[in-house]
Amino acid sequence: MDNRVALIGIMVENPDSIETMNRILHEYGQYIIGRMGLPYRERGLSIISIVLDAPMNQISSLSGKLGMLDGISTKTIYQSLKKET
């Protein structure tokens, strides 16, 4: 299966879910290119960006697992596939 580059945007509203979230991210560490997190203290929110190079099923699996955590929402953007000529 071909790898895709993807960006998962994560909004964390429940700090109690952060430990579980980090454990899940560690499981997918081999696919993670980079991670950036910003605390937005005024809103009680953490905003995290994860960039991956992984098979589509691994990206979907990671995003789904994160999105099921209490107080965490995710949105995933995928690289467009190049059309063969």
Backbone as a chain_set.jsonl record, in Angstrom:
{"seq": "MDNRVALIGIMVENPDSIETMNRILHEYGQYIIGRMGLPYRERGLSIISIVLDAPMNQISSLSGKLGMLDGISTKTIYQSLKKET", "coords": {"N": [[0.849, -1.179, 0.0], [0.524, 2.216, -0.819], [2.205, 4.979, 0.688], [0.928, 7.969, 2.212], [1.119, 11.482, 2.725], [0.065, 13.207, 5.534], [-1.773, 15.521, 7.58], [-2.709, 15.768, 10.847], [-4.887, 17.529, 12.719], [-5.329, 18.369, 16.052], [-7.465, 19.049, 18.717], [-7.425, 19.617, 22.081], [-9.431, 19.488, 24.781], [-9.812, 18.314, 27.192], [-7.669, 17.788, 29.676], [-7.196, 15.418, 31.033], [-7.134, 13.417, 29.16], [-4.743, 13.538, 27.871], [-2.483, 11.935, 28.532], [-3.232, 9.379, 27.595], [-3.566, 10.019, 24.897], [-0.899, 10.687, 24.19], [0.276, 8.187, 24.539], [-0.959, 6.726, 22.489], [-0.03, 8.173, 20.256], [2.675, 7.552, 20.473], [2.634, 4.858, 19.749], [2.356, 5.067, 17.022], [4.662, 6.22, 16.245], [6.671, 5.601, 14.362], [5.714, 6.548, 11.977], [5.438, 9.254, 12.242], [6.409, 12.404, 11.215], [6.712, 14.956, 12.222], [5.794, 17.06, 15.032], [3.832, 19.554, 16.526], [2.911, 21.568, 19.196], [0.617, 23.784, 20.749], [-0.179, 25.6, 23.56], [-3.222, 27.014, 24.471], [-3.948, 28.862, 26.702], [-5.805, 30.787, 27.6], [-8.206, 29.856, 26.656], [-8.302, 27.356, 27.668], [-7.328, 25.207, 26.159], [-5.515, 22.904, 24.146], [-3.633, 22.843, 21.218], [-2.66, 20.79, 18.671], [-0.514, 19.722, 16.085], [0.091, 17.079, 13.919], [2.276, 15.597, 11.693], [2.365, 13.145, 9.236], [3.805, 10.36, 7.461], [2.555, 7.793, 6.017], [0.839, 4.604, 5.492], [-2.499, 4.77, 4.198], [-4.45, 3.419, 5.761], [-3.247, 3.335, 8.278], [-3.065, 6.029, 8.956], [-5.787, 6.713, 9.082], [-6.582, 5.003, 11.143], [-5.092, 5.978, 13.359], [-6.119, 8.623, 13.541], [-8.81, 8.031, 14.074], [-8.645, 6.648, 16.56], [-7.652, 8.688, 18.205], [-9.709, 10.567, 18.01], [-11.739, 9.316, 19.397], [-11.217, 9.679, 22.031], [-12.075, 11.196, 25.155], [-12.958, 14.574, 25.121], [-11.279, 15.275, 23.056], [-10.807, 16.327, 19.774], [-10.428, 15.713, 16.275], [-9.101, 16.443, 13.017], [-8.357, 15.501, 9.768], [-6.108, 16.029, 7.118], [-5.283, 15.077, 3.897], [-2.594, 14.391, 1.628], [-2.961, 15.11, -1.82], [-3.497, 12.622, -4.257], [-1.305, 11.926, -6.926], [-2.14, 11.911, -10.306], [-1.699, 9.303, -12.597], [-0.035, 9.435, -15.762]], "CA": [[0.0, 0.0, 0.0], [1.312, 3.45, -0.916], [2.136, 5.935, 1.787], [0.437, 9.31, 1.953], [1.489, 12.469, 3.721], [-1.16, 13.745, 6.115], [-1.699, 16.398, 8.738], [-3.822, 15.589, 11.772], [-5.06, 18.627, 13.661], [-5.929, 17.851, 17.285], [-7.872, 20.025, 19.732], [-7.554, 18.927, 23.361], [-10.165, 20.27, 25.777], [-9.777, 17.57, 28.45], [-6.273, 17.43, 29.981], [-7.114, 14.046, 31.529], [-6.946, 12.51, 28.022], [-3.434, 13.77, 27.242], [-1.597, 10.78, 28.721], [-3.667, 8.338, 26.653], [-3.263, 10.524, 23.562], [0.539, 10.535, 23.965], [0.552, 6.757, 24.397], [-1.386, 6.354, 21.136], [0.918, 8.766, 19.314], [3.913, 6.778, 20.555], [2.426, 3.617, 18.981], [2.474, 5.394, 15.596], [5.871, 7.037, 16.138], [7.465, 5.313, 13.164], [5.134, 7.272, 10.853], [5.344, 10.68, 12.531], [7.506, 13.231, 10.722], [6.87, 16.077, 13.141], [4.687, 17.37, 15.932], [3.904, 20.883, 17.115], [1.797, 21.805, 20.106], [0.462, 25.143, 21.256], [-1.179, 25.738, 24.618], [-4.039, 28.226, 24.39], [-4.367, 28.892, 28.107], [-6.987, 31.625, 27.789], [-9.376, 29.053, 26.289], [-8.184, 26.019, 28.255], [-7.267, 24.344, 24.981], [-4.207, 22.61, 23.55], [-3.764, 22.629, 19.78], [-1.512, 19.972, 18.28], [-0.435, 19.3, 14.687], [0.925, 15.9, 13.695], [2.509, 15.328, 10.271], [2.673, 11.724, 9.066], [4.03, 9.717, 6.165], [2.107, 6.46, 6.424], [-0.254, 4.046, 4.693], [-3.799, 5.383, 4.453], [-5.153, 2.744, 6.857], [-2.611, 3.718, 9.539], [-3.476, 7.41, 9.226], [-7.193, 6.662, 9.503], [-6.636, 4.336, 12.44], [-4.603, 6.923, 14.361], [-7.092, 9.707, 13.68], [-9.997, 7.481, 14.72], [-8.354, 6.375, 17.972], [-7.544, 9.962, 18.908], [-11.021, 11.193, 18.024], [-12.622, 8.631, 20.345], [-10.865, 10.059, 23.4], [-12.929, 12.218, 25.745], [-12.441, 15.933, 25.089], [-10.312, 15.445, 21.973], [-11.375, 16.254, 18.429], [-9.381, 15.683, 15.252], [-9.428, 16.641, 11.607], [-7.214, 15.017, 8.995], [-5.943, 16.504, 5.743], [-4.408, 14.162, 3.169], [-1.95, 14.811, 0.387], [-3.713, 14.61, -2.972], [-2.781, 11.624, -5.044], [-0.957, 12.369, -8.279], [-2.718, 11.056, -11.341], [-0.705, 8.734, -13.525], [-0.293, 9.83, -17.153]], "C": [[0.892, 1.239, 0.0], [1.121, 4.336, 0.303], [1.577, 7.256, 1.296], [0.996, 10.226, 3.036], [0.185, 13.08, 4.221], [-0.84, 14.642, 7.298], [-2.933, 16.132, 9.585], [-3.803, 16.773, 12.732], [-5.828, 18.104, 14.869], [-6.235, 19.01, 18.217], [-8.132, 19.248, 21.021], [-8.236, 19.864, 24.359], [-10.125, 19.606, 27.157], [-8.347, 17.125, 28.746], [-6.121, 16.009, 30.509], [-6.874, 13.038, 30.408], [-5.556, 12.603, 27.403], [-2.5, 12.575, 27.384], [-1.953, 9.663, 27.741], [-3.343, 8.752, 25.225], [-1.773, 10.334, 23.247], [0.935, 9.075, 23.804], [0.184, 6.275, 22.985], [-0.422, 6.92, 20.104], [2.247, 8.012, 19.307], [3.81, 5.482, 19.743], [2.632, 3.857, 17.479], [3.736, 6.209, 15.308], [6.685, 6.804, 14.887], [6.963, 6.074, 11.938], [5.158, 8.792, 11.036], [6.613, 11.406, 12.076], [7.775, 14.359, 11.705], [5.609, 16.329, 13.943], [4.914, 18.764, 16.494], [2.683, 21.077, 17.993], [1.807, 23.234, 20.629], [-0.567, 25.147, 22.384], [-1.917, 27.068, 24.438], [-4.71, 28.369, 25.745], [-5.642, 29.695, 28.335], [-8.285, 30.866, 27.504], [-9.356, 27.659, 26.915], [-8.093, 24.937, 27.198], [-5.809, 24.107, 24.6], [-4.445, 22.274, 22.089], [-2.493, 21.94, 19.306], [-1.627, 19.626, 16.793], [0.528, 18.131, 14.586], [1.054, 15.695, 12.19], [3.006, 13.891, 10.147], [3.028, 11.398, 7.626], [3.75, 8.251, 6.426], [1.084, 5.913, 5.433], [-1.588, 4.65, 5.135], [-4.514, 4.738, 5.647], [-4.553, 3.088, 8.217], [-2.997, 5.152, 9.942], [-4.906, 7.43, 9.751], [-7.339, 6.046, 10.883], [-6.2, 5.278, 13.561], [-5.622, 8.031, 14.604], [-8.347, 9.23, 14.403], [-9.795, 7.223, 16.205], [-8.283, 7.668, 18.781], [-8.906, 10.62, 19.064], [-12.002, 10.552, 18.989], [-12.319, 8.999, 21.795], [-11.756, 11.21, 23.871], [-12.256, 13.587, 25.687], [-11.39, 16.184, 24.033], [-11.053, 15.345, 20.646], [-10.232, 16.359, 17.415], [-9.961, 15.995, 13.883], [-8.18, 16.267, 10.834], [-7.26, 15.564, 7.576], [-4.926, 15.579, 5.075], [-3.788, 14.843, 1.961], [-2.802, 14.289, -0.76], [-2.849, 13.618, -3.736], [-2.497, 12.189, -6.428], [-1.544, 11.379, -9.269], [-1.609, 10.574, -12.26], [-1.06, 9.152, -14.941], [0.091, 8.762, -18.111]], "O": [[1.885, 1.304, 0.724], [0.031, 4.429, 0.868], [1.726, 7.619, 0.129], [1.308, 9.775, 4.138], [-0.692, 13.428, 3.43], [0.214, 14.534, 7.925], [-4.063, 16.252, 9.11], [-2.833, 16.99, 13.458], [-6.869, 17.464, 14.715], [-5.376, 19.852, 18.478], [-8.957, 18.335, 21.048], [-7.684, 20.9, 24.733], [-10.376, 20.258, 28.17], [-7.861, 16.178, 28.127], [-5.028, 15.445, 30.442], [-6.451, 11.913, 30.677], [-5.226, 11.828, 26.505], [-1.79, 12.238, 26.436], [-1.066, 9.07, 27.127], [-2.893, 7.93, 24.427], [-1.424, 9.872, 22.161], [1.829, 8.756, 23.02], [0.927, 5.512, 22.368], [-0.035, 6.216, 19.171], [2.869, 7.854, 18.257], [4.785, 5.059, 19.122], [3.037, 2.949, 16.754], [3.857, 6.817, 14.244], [7.331, 7.729, 14.394], [7.7, 6.231, 10.964], [4.921, 9.533, 10.082], [7.725, 11.075, 12.488], [8.928, 14.681, 11.988], [4.518, 15.882, 13.591], [6.025, 19.12, 16.887], [1.558, 20.787, 17.585], [2.859, 23.809, 20.911], [-1.709, 24.737, 22.178], [-1.293, 28.116, 24.272], [-5.885, 28.041, 25.913], [-6.468, 29.326, 29.17], [-9.337, 31.199, 28.05], [-10.282, 26.873, 26.717], [-8.707, 23.878, 27.326], [-4.973, 25.003, 24.719], [-5.352, 21.51, 21.761], [-1.388, 22.442, 19.512], [-2.704, 19.28, 16.308], [1.643, 18.184, 15.104], [0.046, 15.627, 11.486], [3.93, 13.472, 10.844], [2.6, 12.08, 6.695], [4.587, 7.54, 6.983], [0.526, 6.662, 4.63], [-1.771, 4.994, 6.303], [-5.12, 5.442, 6.455], [-5.277, 3.129, 9.212], [-3.225, 5.439, 11.117], [-5.199, 8.09, 10.748], [-8.132, 6.517, 11.699], [-6.863, 5.365, 14.594], [-5.948, 8.338, 15.751], [-8.887, 9.943, 15.248], [-10.664, 7.539, 17.018], [-8.788, 7.738, 19.901], [-9.223, 11.165, 20.122], [-12.995, 11.174, 19.363], [-13.091, 8.66, 22.692], [-12.137, 12.079, 23.088], [-11.125, 13.749, 26.145], [-10.68, 17.188, 24.09], [-11.822, 14.412, 20.416], [-9.214, 17.004, 17.666], [-11.155, 15.827, 13.637], [-7.074, 16.664, 11.198], [-8.303, 15.564, 6.923], [-3.849, 15.33, 5.616], [-4.373, 15.742, 1.357], [-3.312, 13.17, -0.7], [-1.632, 13.771, -3.838], [-3.347, 12.848, -7.026], [-1.454, 10.164, -9.087], [-0.712, 11.326, -12.643], [-2.237, 9.22, -15.295], [-0.062, 8.934, -19.321]]}, "num_chains": 1, "name": "protein.A"}
